[in-house]
Amino acid sequence: MQQRMLGKTGVQVSAVTLGGGGIGMVWGPTTEEECVETVKQAVASGINLLDLAPVYGKGKSEEIVGQAWRDLSPKPLVATKVFIMPPERKDLAGAVRRSLEGSLQRLGLGRIDVLQLHNQIEPHEPTAPRRLTVQEVVGPGGVLAAMQKLKDE
């Protein structure tokens, strides 16, 4: 499996990752057994980064990885996402924390390797309710500050 550098982290990841949509049963009917086996086979084939999100199957992608985890060797890196819903915009730090805590619970893990923002970002007031402003992301008390605090913890 070809490897690539993950940004400026110094971490090598497989050129191909396993996305969580399929194992979250987003693309159509499948069974949990098929999804767990997909995760196991992906890791056995050299994929070392799993790209998940709470919105993939309403947490199902994370639950599937949690079910497969004990049988995975070597252990892959886990990336998941935060998606801020419109009512949560009043408490960005709380929304980020709750999302991460929910992901960790579904995964059955004490930590993840990569936390990403799933919302689209606009420079000014969003034109769609599920988008965030640049200020909400990088400004004081924003998503980035909340993620940094969780990383520090």
Secondary structure, DSSP 8 states (H G I E B T S, - for coil): --EEE-TTS--EEESS-EEHHHHTT-SS---HHHHHHHHHHHHHTT--EEE--TTTTTTHHHHHHHHHGGG-SS--EEEEEE---GGGGG-HHHHHHHHHHHHHHHHT-S--SEEEE-S-EESSS-SSTT-EEHHHHHSTTSHHHHHHHHHH-
